[in-house]
Amino acid sequence: MALFADAMALFADAMALFADAMALFADAMALFADAMALFANAMALFADAMALFANALTLQGIAKLNLLRINEILYLADYLL
């Protein structure tokens, strides 16, 4: 009879551990959902960053062209004076 009582106590402990495992699994799933939402936001921010990078490259090209024009004007001004 003592063995049966020990077995029942172990079974109760196993059920308690199983309940804890299920609770942790639920928490893990909630955290996973949050992680997926953050990942979606990160991807949107990455797309914005790439668009801004393209704009920056365009502006860099315009600035270089303007610098060449300024240098040409300064060269001509120096040549004429």
Secondary structure, 3 states (H helix, E strand, C coil): CHHHHHHHHHHHHHHHHHHHHHHHHHHHHHHHHHHHHHHHHHHHHHHHHHHHHHHHHHHHHHHHHHHHHHHHHHHHHHHHC
